[in-house]
Amino acid sequence: MSISSDQEPQKKVTDLFHLAIKANAIVYGHDVVVRYMQKKKIYLLIITEDLSSKSIKSVQNRNFKHCIEIVQWGKKSFFQKLFGKEVGIIGITNKNFSLGLRKLLTIPFR
């Protein structure tokens, strides 16, 4: 069974997230991501499209001095399937995974 051209990019993103999870290159949840930001161990921040404006503003304010690239992509339900819990803020802690995901995801959100 072949994958349609609409599903192919989604599958690539999902596969890359699975690899990053296995490599322990992902942290998620507001408090954990902020802690890693302070340690300067986050290369890419992903926030979901259905994240509350209050949470988005909080992440942007904390990111002000760290200048980490933020990408707004996906829904909480997508990440719930990956992580087993509803997640709205994801941090990528590996430079190579961040570059790969950056290519596959949408234009940076600032």
C-alpha positions in Angstrom: 0.0 0.0 0.0 1.5 3.3 -1.0 1.2 6.6 0.9 -0.5 9.5 -0.8 1.5 12.7 -1.4 -0.6 14.5 1.3 0.3 11.9 3.9 4.0 11.6 3.0 5.2 14.8 4.8 3.1 14.0 7.8 4.7 10.5 7.9 8.2 12.0 7.6 7.5 14.3 10.6 6.1 11.5 12.6 9.0 9.2 11.8 11.5 11.9 12.8 9.7 12.6 16.1 9.8 8.8 16.8 13.5 8.8 16.2 14.0 11.9 18.4 12.0 10.3 21.2 14.1 7.1 21.0 17.3 9.2 21.1 16.0 11.2 24.1 16.3 14.4 22.1 12.8 15.7 23.1 11.5 17.3 26.2 8.0 18.4 26.7 5.7 20.3 29.1 6.1 24.0 30.1 8.2 23.5 33.2 10.6 21.0 31.8 11.1 23.0 28.6 11.7 26.2 30.5 14.3 24.4 32.7 16.1 23.2 29.6 15.9 26.7 28.1 17.7 28.1 31.1 20.4 25.5 30.7 20.7 26.5 27.0 20.0 22.9 25.9 17.0 23.7 23.5 17.7 24.1 19.8 14.1 24.4 18.6 10.8 25.1 20.3 7.6 23.7 18.9 4.3 25.0 20.1 1.0 23.5 19.0 -1.5 25.5 17.0 -4.2 25.0 19.6 -2.1 26.2 22.6 -3.7 29.0 24.6 -2.6 32.5 24.0 -1.5 32.8 27.6 0.9 29.8 27.2 2.2 31.2 23.9 2.9 34.6 25.5 4.6 32.9 28.5 6.9 30.9 26.2 7.7 33.9 24.1 8.5 36.0 27.2 10.8 33.3 28.6 12.4 32.9 25.2 13.2 36.6 24.9 16.7 36.4 26.2 17.5 32.9 24.9 16.4 33.6 21.2 15.5 30.0 20.4 13.6 29.5 17.2 9.9 28.8 17.7 7.8 26.9 15.3 4.0 26.7 15.6 2.9 23.3 14.3 0.4 20.5 14.9 -2.3 19.9 17.4 -2.1 18.7 20.9 -3.9 15.5 19.8 -1.0 14.6 17.4 1.5 14.9 20.3 -0.9 13.0 22.6 -0.6 10.0 20.3 3.3 10.3 20.4 3.8 11.0 24.1 0.7 9.4 25.7 -0.4 12.7 27.2 -1.7 16.1 25.9 1.4 18.3 25.2 1.5 21.8 23.8 5.1 22.8 24.2 8.0 20.6 22.9 11.7 21.3 23.0 14.2 19.6 20.7 17.5 19.1 22.6 19.6 17.8 19.7 20.9 20.1 17.0 20.7 17.6 14.1 17.1 16.7 15.0 16.2 20.4 15.2 17.6 21.0 11.7 15.7 18.1 10.3 12.4 19.1 11.9 12.9 22.7 11.0 13.1 21.7 7.3 9.9 19.6 7.5 7.8 22.0 9.6 6.2 25.4 8.8 7.8 28.8 8.7 9.2 29.9 12.1 6.7 31.7 14.4 8.0 34.6 16.4 
